[in-house]
Amino acid sequence: MIFLYYLSLFFYQITIYSFSFFVRISALWNSKHKLWLEGRKDLLQKITKSIKPEEKRIWIHCSSLGEFEQGRPVIEQLKINFPGYAIFLTFFSPSGFEIRKDYSSVDYVFYLPSDTIKNARRFIEIVNPKLVIFVKYEYWYNYFNCIRKRNIPLILISAIFYKDKVFFKPWGILFRKMLGKIDHIFVQDKQSQDLLSLINIRNVTVTPDTRIDRVLQLSNQAWKSDLYKVEDFCKNKHILIAGSSYTTEEEFILKLIKNADFYWKVIIAPHNIDKEHIDKIRKMFEDEAVFWSEIKSSTVRKPIDNYRILVIDSIGILSHLYKYASVAFIGGGFGKSIHNILEPATFGLSVIFGPNNHTKFKEAVDLISLGGASLVNNYFEFETVILSLTDDNTRSIAGSVNRKYIIDNSGGTKIIIEYLERYL
């Protein structure tokens, strides 16, 4: 067993260096990898110049944007409860850092240097955190090892584990060692707690997903002042909203409004809003669609309420639009995996999505079993579900289930903050 551990550690260190080498090569043509590489250039020097030595700091690490959204309620509550601490936020992925590098609720935002022994030691010496929080995913052996050696509390929040993961495999000894270096783990479900107990990890607490607290905050926020124009489009009609849609979801909607007995209006908020995709949508829906940019610039060709489709060709307002909808069709389920279904659920909307990787999301599995969400594998199933939801009673029952789920599963942030108080 000891031999397997050291062999795994050897290959882990080789993999870290190999990955960095691969990124340097692929950055020649891959824009995301180029950002990853450029963001780490002279990174430790930049951090050294930026921080104030006299501060007390909490280091919070998120892999990407999705993990950030899970950690965000905890981050913001820490800032409120412990204003004497500076919040040092790191990201692994450009998709998190580039979007949140100007996030005002923290004091510092940086990429995380690669997990080499040298980087980990130097980073921990420079940042000198009083508490470290990792959100959901990412387990970096050298960082965890340095944190443990310096007796800094390390907490993992919003985690979720599955039996097919490396931790529970005979050859996963190195990753089990990583978990052993964590002082406390907050998991999203009892299944994760039970799996961890099988490998003798018992410093575990089950707490609701902290993203639920975040979506509740969003639902209670003041609306953006220009959203009254959306009301002009809706005119008290039933609305199907396609949130973070991809081409497949958009093609389903086109087929639905052309071939089915469906008379609702539709709001489409594409995941990708580059010119090529927006032009494709424009061609797809032709004169039936009005674009948010046209409304904002007052270049609409006819009265807004005369259009069947509203396309949101900008970012930052999707979470506010669910207020106007009756049913949500969430994108990603015919690609890599579904996008955020908690946001529409908090507004009491029935939710529809495709099948790919949905079991990675506890809320998707839960809401399907409760009857608040519907998984569809093809257009025929989508049409069947959406037409059934034109019935007011059917739609109301599903929406009430989702709203109740959000309320019943809120409060995870409070539990975590109360635990962290012992270290601050």
C-alpha positions as CSV (number, residue, x, y, z in Angstrom):
1,M,0.0,0.0,0.0
2,I,2.9,2.4,0.8
3,F,4.5,1.5,-2.5
4,L,1.2,2.3,-4.3
5,Y,1.0,5.6,-2.5
6,Y,4.5,6.8,-3.5
7,L,4.0,5.5,-7.0
8,S,0.8,7.5,-7.3
9,L,2.5,10.6,-5.9
10,F,5.3,10.2,-8.4
11,F,2.9,10.0,-11.4
12,Y,0.8,12.9,-9.9
13,Q,3.9,15.2,-9.9
14,I,4.8,14.2,-13.4
15,T,1.2,14.8,-14.5
16,I,1.2,18.4,-13.1
17,Y,4.4,19.3,-15.1
18,S,3.1,17.5,-18.2
19,F,-0.1,19.4,-18.1
20,S,1.7,22.7,-17.9
21,F,3.9,21.7,-20.8
22,F,0.8,20.7,-22.9
23,V,-0.9,24.0,-22.2
24,R,2.2,25.9,-23.4
25,I,2.0,24.1,-26.7
26,S,-1.8,24.2,-27.1
27,A,-1.9,27.9,-26.2
28,L,-0.6,28.5,-29.7
29,W,-4.1,27.8,-31.1
30,N,-6.4,27.5,-28.1
31,S,-7.5,30.9,-26.7
32,K,-8.7,29.5,-23.4
33,H,-5.3,27.8,-22.8
34,K,-3.6,31.0,-23.8
35,L,-5.5,32.9,-21.1
36,W,-4.6,30.1,-18.6
37,L,-0.9,30.5,-19.5
38,E,-0.8,34.3,-19.6
39,G,-2.7,34.6,-16.3
40,R,0.0,32.7,-14.6
41,K,3.0,34.6,-16.0
42,D,5.0,36.1,-13.1
43,L,2.0,35.3,-10.9
44,L,3.7,34.8,-7.6
45,Q,5.5,38.1,-8.1
46,K,2.2,39.9,-8.8
47,I,0.6,38.5,-5.7
48,T,3.6,39.5,-3.6
49,K,3.3,43.1,-4.9
50,S,-0.4,43.3,-4.4
51,I,-1.1,42.0,-0.9
52,K,-0.7,44.0,2.3
53,P,1.6,42.0,4.7
54,E,-0.3,43.1,7.9
55,E,-3.7,41.7,6.8
56,K,-5.4,38.6,8.1
57,R,-6.6,36.7,5.0
58,I,-9.1,34.0,4.1
59,W,-8.2,32.1,0.9
60,I,-11.1,30.7,-1.1
61,H,-10.5,28.6,-4.2
62,C,-13.0,27.9,-7.0
63,S,-12.2,25.8,-10.1
64,S,-14.4,27.8,-12.4
65,L,-17.6,30.0,-12.6
66,G,-20.0,27.3,-11.5
67,E,-18.1,26.6,-8.3
68,F,-17.8,30.3,-7.7
69,E,-21.6,30.6,-7.8
70,Q,-21.8,27.9,-5.2
71,G,-19.3,29.6,-3.0
72,R,-20.6,33.1,-3.5
73,P,-23.1,33.2,-0.7
74,V,-20.4,32.0,1.8
75,I,-17.9,34.5,0.4
76,E,-20.3,37.4,0.8
77,Q,-21.5,36.3,4.3
78,L,-17.9,36.0,5.4
79,K,-17.2,39.6,4.2
80,I,-20.2,40.8,6.2
81,N,-19.5,38.8,9.4
82,F,-15.7,39.2,9.4
83,P,-14.8,42.5,7.9
84,G,-11.4,42.4,9.6
85,Y,-10.3,39.7,7.1
86,A,-9.3,40.2,3.5
87,I,-10.8,37.6,1.1
88,F,-8.3,36.1,-1.3
89,L,-10.1,34.4,-4.2
90,T,-8.4,32.1,-6.7
91,F,-9.6,30.4,-9.9
92,F,-8.1,27.5,-11.9
93,S,-10.0,28.2,-15.1
94,P,-10.2,31.3,-17.3
95,S,-13.9,30.9,-17.5
96,G,-14.1,31.8,-13.8
97,F,-11.3,34.3,-13.5
98,E,-12.0,36.4,-16.6
99,I,-15.6,36.9,-15.6
100,R,-15.1,37.5,-11.9
101,K,-11.7,39.2,-11.8
102,D,-13.4,42.5,-10.9
103,Y,-15.7,40.9,-8.3
104,S,-16.2,43.7,-5.7
105,S,-17.0,41.5,-2.7
106,V,-13.4,40.2,-2.3
107,D,-10.1,41.9,-1.8
108,Y,-8.0,39.9,-4.3
109,V,-8.7,37.8,-7.4
110,F,-6.0,35.7,-9.0
111,Y,-5.4,32.5,-10.9
112,L,-4.1,29.6,-8.8
113,P,-0.4,28.8,-9.7
114,S,0.1,25.2,-10.9
115,D,0.3,22.6,-8.1
116,T,4.0,22.1,-8.0
117,I,5.8,21.6,-4.7
118,K,7.7,24.9,-5.2
119,N,4.6,26.9,-6.2
120,A,2.5,25.6,-3.3
121,R,5.1,26.3,-0.7
122,R,5.8,29.9,-2.0
123,F,2.1,30.7,-2.5
124,I,1.2,29.6,1.0
125,E,4.1,31.6,2.4
126,I,3.0,34.8,0.5
127,V,-0.7,34.6,1.1
128,N,-0.3,33.2,4.7
129,P,-4.1,32.5,5.1
130,K,-5.7,32.0,8.4
131,L,-8.3,29.8,6.8
132,V,-8.6,28.0,3.5
133,I,-11.9,27.1,1.8
134,F,-12.1,25.0,-1.4
135,V,-15.5,24.9,-3.2
136,K,-17.0,21.6,-4.4
137,Y,-14.2,20.3,-6.7
138,E,-10.4,20.3,-7.1
139,Y,-8.0,18.4,-4.9
140,W,-4.4,19.6,-5.2
141,Y,-2.0,17.4,-3.3
142,N,0.9,19.9,-2.9
143,Y,-1.3,22.7,-1.7
144,F,-3.2,20.5,0.7
145,N,0.1,19.1,2.0
146,C,1.5,22.6,2.6
147,I,-1.7,23.8,4.3
148,R,-1.6,20.8,6.6
149,K,2.1,21.2,7.5
150,R,1.4,24.8,8.5
151,N,-1.6,23.8,10.6
152,I,-4.0,26.0,8.6
153,P,-7.6,25.0,8.7
154,L,-8.8,23.6,5.4
155,I,-12.5,23.3,4.7
156,L,-14.3,21.8,1.6
157,I,-17.8,23.1,1.0
158,S,-20.7,22.2,-1.3
159,A,-19.0,18.9,-2.2
160,I,-20.7,15.9,-3.7
161,F,-19.2,12.4,-4.2
162,Y,-20.2,9.5,-6.4
163,K,-19.1,5.9,-6.0
164,D,-17.5,5.8,-9.4
165,K,-14.9,8.5,-8.5
166,V,-11.3,7.8,-7.9
167,F,-11.5,8.2,-4.1
168,F,-13.4,4.9,-3.9
169,K,-11.2,2.9,-6.2
170,P,-8.4,0.5,-5.0
171,W,-5.8,2.7,-6.8
172,G,-7.2,6.0,-5.4
173,I,-5.0,6.0,-2.3
174,L,-3.4,9.4,-3.1
175,F,-6.8,11.1,-3.4
176,R,-7.9,9.5,-0.2
177,K,-4.8,10.9,1.4
178,M,-5.9,14.3,0.1
179,L,-9.3,14.0,1.7
180,G,-7.6,13.1,5.0
181,K,-5.8,16.5,5.0
182,I,-9.1,18.4,5.0
183,D,-10.3,19.5,8.4
184,H,-14.0,19.4,7.6
185,I,-16.1,18.6,4.5
186,F,-19.6,19.9,3.9
187,V,-21.4,17.7,1.4
188,Q,-24.7,18.2,-0.4
189,D,-26.3,14.8,0.3
190,K,-26.4,11.8,2.6
191,Q,-25.1,9.6,-0.1
192,S,-21.8,11.5,-0.2
193,Q,-21.5,11.3,3.6
194,D,-22.1,7.5,3.4
195,L,-19.5,7.1,0.7
196,L,-16.9,9.0,2.7
197,S,-17.5,7.0,5.8
198,L,-16.6,3.9,3.8
199,I,-13.1,5.2,3.5
200,N,-13.0,6.4,7.1
201,I,-13.6,10.1,6.3
202,R,-16.0,11.1,9.1
203,N,-15.4,14.8,9.6
204,V,-18.4,15.4,7.3
205,T,-21.6,17.5,7.6
206,V,-24.6,17.3,5.2
207,T,-25.8,20.8,4.3
208,P,-28.1,22.1,1.5
209,D,-26.5,23.4,-1.6
210,T,-25.3,27.0,-1.0
211,R,-26.4,28.0,-4.5
212,I,-30.0,27.8,-3.3
213,D,-29.3,30.7,-0.9
214,R,-27.9,32.6,-3.9
215,V,-30.9,32.1,-6.1
216,L,-33.2,33.2,-3.3
217,Q,-31.1,36.4,-3.0
218,L,-31.5,36.9,-6.7
219,S,-35.3,36.4,-6.6
220,N,-35.5,39.1,-4.0
221,Q,-33.3,41.7,-5.7
222,A,-34.6,44.8,-7.2
223,W,-35.3,44.5,-11.0
224,K,-33.1,46.2,-13.5
225,S,-34.8,49.5,-14.5
226,D,-35.0,48.8,-18.2
227,L,-36.8,45.4,-17.8
228,Y,-40.2,47.1,-18.0
229,K,-39.6,46.8,-21.8
230,V,-39.8,43.0,-21.4
231,E,-43.3,43.5,-19.9
232,D,-44.2,45.3,-23.1
233,F,-43.2,42.2,-25.0
234,C,-45.1,39.8,-22.6
235,K,-48.3,41.7,-22.3
236,N,-49.6,39.2,-19.7
237,K,-49.2,36.3,-22.1
238,H,-47.8,32.9,-21.1
239,I,-44.0,32.8,-21.7
240,L,-41.7,29.9,-22.4
241,I,-38.2,30.9,-21.6
242,A,-35.1,29.1,-23.0
243,G,-32.3,29.8,-20.5
244,S,-28.7,29.3,-21.6
245,S,-29.9,27.7,-24.8
246,Y,-27.8,26.0,-27.5
247,T,-28.7,25.2,-31.1
248,T,-30.6,22.1,-30.2
249,E,-32.9,23.8,-27.8
250,E,-33.5,26.7,-30.3
251,E,-34.3,24.2,-33.0
252,F,-36.8,22.5,-30.8
253,I,-38.5,25.8,-30.1
254,L,-38.6,26.6,-33.9
255,K,-40.3,23.3,-34.6
256,L,-42.7,23.8,-31.7
257,I,-44.0,27.1,-32.8
258,K,-44.3,26.1,-36.4
259,N,-45.8,22.6,-36.1
260,A,-47.5,22.3,-32.7
261,D,-50.6,23.7,-31.2
262,F,-48.7,26.1,-29.1
263,Y,-49.5,29.8,-28.9
264,W,-47.3,31.1,-26.1
265,K,-44.6,33.7,-26.6
266,V,-41.0,32.7,-26.2
267,I,-37.9,34.4,-24.6
268,I,-34.6,32.9,-25.8
269,A,-31.4,33.7,-23.8
270,P,-28.6,31.9,-25.7
271,H,-25.6,30.7,-23.9
272,N,-23.4,31.9,-26.8
273,I,-24.1,35.4,-27.9
274,D,-21.3,35.9,-30.4
275,K,-22.3,37.4,-33.8
276,E,-22.2,34.1,-35.6
277,H,-24.7,32.5,-33.3
278,I,-27.0,35.5,-33.0
279,D,-27.1,35.8,-36.8
280,K,-28.0,32.1,-37.0
281,I,-30.9,32.7,-34.6
282,R,-32.0,35.8,-36.6
283,K,-32.1,33.6,-39.7
284,M,-33.9,30.8,-37.9
285,F,-36.8,32.9,-36.6
286,E,-36.8,35.7,-39.2
287,D,-39.4,38.4,-38.7
288,E,-41.0,36.7,-35.6
289,A,-38.1,37.6,-33.4
290,V,-37.1,40.9,-31.8
291,F,-33.7,41.3,-30.2
292,W,-32.9,42.9,-26.9
293,S,-30.2,45.1,-28.5
294,E,-32.9,46.4,-30.9
295,I,-35.2,47.2,-28.0
296,K,-32.4,48.9,-26.1
297,S,-31.4,51.0,-29.1
298,S,-35.0,51.8,-30.1
299,T,-34.5,50.2,-33.6
300,V,-37.5,47.9,-33.4
301,R,-39.3,47.6,-36.6
302,K,-42.8,47.2,-35.2
303,P,-44.5,47.4,-31.8
304,I,-42.7,45.0,-29.3
305,D,-45.9,43.1,-28.4
306,N,-46.4,42.1,-32.0
307,Y,-43.4,39.8,-31.9
308,R,-43.6,36.1,-31.0
309,I,-39.9,35.7,-29.9
310,L,-37.6,37.9,-27.8
311,V,-33.9,37.0,-28.1
312,I,-31.7,38.3,-25.3
313,D,-28.4,39.0,-27.1
314,S,-26.6,40.3,-24.0
315,I,-25.5,38.9,-20.7
316,G,-26.4,39.6,-17.1
317,I,-30.2,39.7,-17.1
318,L,-31.3,36.1,-17.5
319,S,-31.9,35.5,-13.8
320,H,-34.2,38.6,-13.8
321,L,-36.3,37.3,-16.7
322,Y,-37.6,34.2,-15.0
323,K,-40.0,36.5,-13.2
324,Y,-42.0,36.8,-16.5
325,A,-42.0,33.2,-17.5
326,S,-44.4,30.3,-17.0
327,V,-42.1,27.4,-18.0
328,A,-38.3,27.2,-18.4
329,F,-36.4,25.1,-20.9
330,I,-32.8,25.0,-19.7
331,G,-30.0,24.5,-22.2
332,G,-26.9,22.3,-22.1
333,G,-28.7,19.0,-21.6
334,F,-28.1,17.9,-25.2
335,G,-24.4,19.0,-24.9
336,K,-22.0,18.6,-22.0
337,S,-24.5,19.1,-19.1
338,I,-27.4,21.2,-18.1
339,H,-27.0,24.8,-16.9
340,N,-28.6,26.4,-13.8
341,I,-32.1,25.0,-13.1
342,L,-32.2,26.5,-9.5
343,E,-32.8,30.0,-10.8
344,P,-36.1,29.2,-12.6
345,A,-37.1,26.8,-9.8
346,T,-36.9,29.6,-7.2
347,F,-39.5,31.5,-9.3
348,G,-41.9,28.6,-9.2
349,L,-41.4,27.6,-12.8
350,S,-41.7,24.0,-14.1
351,V,-38.3,23.1,-15.6
352,I,-37.5,21.1,-18.8
353,F,-34.0,19.9,-19.8
354,G,-32.1,17.4,-21.9
355,P,-30.5,14.2,-20.5
356,N,-26.7,14.6,-20.7
357,N,-24.9,14.4,-17.4
358,H,-28.0,15.6,-15.4
359,T,-27.3,13.1,-12.6
360,K,-24.2,15.2,-11.7
361,F,-26.7,17.8,-10.3
362,K,-28.5,16.8,-7.1
363,E,-31.3,19.3,-7.8
364,A,-32.0,17.8,-11.2
365,V,-32.4,14.4,-9.8
366,D,-34.5,15.6,-6.9
367,L,-36.8,17.8,-9.0
368,I,-37.5,15.0,-11.5
369,S,-38.4,12.6,-8.7
370,L,-40.7,15.2,-7.1
371,G,-42.4,16.1,-10.4
372,G,-41.2,19.6,-10.7
373,A,-38.8,19.0,-13.6
374,S,-39.0,17.0,-16.8
375,L,-36.2,15.3,-18.6
376,V,-36.6,15.0,-22.4
377,N,-34.5,12.9,-24.8
378,N,-35.8,14.2,-28.1
379,Y,-38.1,16.7,-29.7
380,F,-41.2,14.5,-29.5
381,E,-40.8,14.2,-25.7
382,F,-40.2,18.0,-25.4
383,E,-43.4,18.8,-27.4
384,T,-45.4,16.3,-25.3
385,V,-44.2,17.8,-22.0
386,I,-44.6,21.4,-23.0
387,L,-48.1,20.9,-24.3
388,S,-49.0,19.2,-21.1
389,L,-47.8,22.2,-19.2
390,T,-50.1,24.6,-21.1
391,D,-52.7,23.2,-18.6
392,D,-52.8,25.7,-15.8
393,N,-53.3,23.1,-13.0
394,T,-50.5,20.9,-14.2
395,R,-48.1,23.8,-14.5
396,S,-49.1,25.2,-11.1
397,I,-48.5,21.9,-9.3
398,A,-45.0,21.5,-10.8
399,G,-44.1,25.1,-10.1
400,S,-45.2,24.8,-6.5
401,V,-43.1,21.7,-6.0
402,N,-40.0,23.6,-7.2
403,R,-40.6,26.7,-5.1
404,K,-41.1,24.5,-2.0
405,Y,-37.9,22.6,-2.8
406,I,-36.0,25.9,-2.9
407,I,-37.4,27.1,0.4
408,D,-37.0,23.7,2.2
409,N,-33.4,23.4,1.1
410,S,-32.2,26.9,1.9
411,G,-29.9,27.7,4.8
412,G,-26.7,25.9,3.9
413,T,-24.7,29.1,4.1
414,K,-25.8,29.8,7.7
415,I,-24.7,26.3,8.8
416,I,-21.3,26.7,7.2
417,I,-20.7,30.2,8.5
418,E,-21.5,29.1,12.0
419,Y,-19.0,26.4,11.8
420,L,-16.3,28.7,10.3
421,E,-16.6,31.1,13.3
422,R,-14.5,28.8,15.4
423,Y,-11.5,29.6,13.2
424,L,-12.0,33.4,12.9
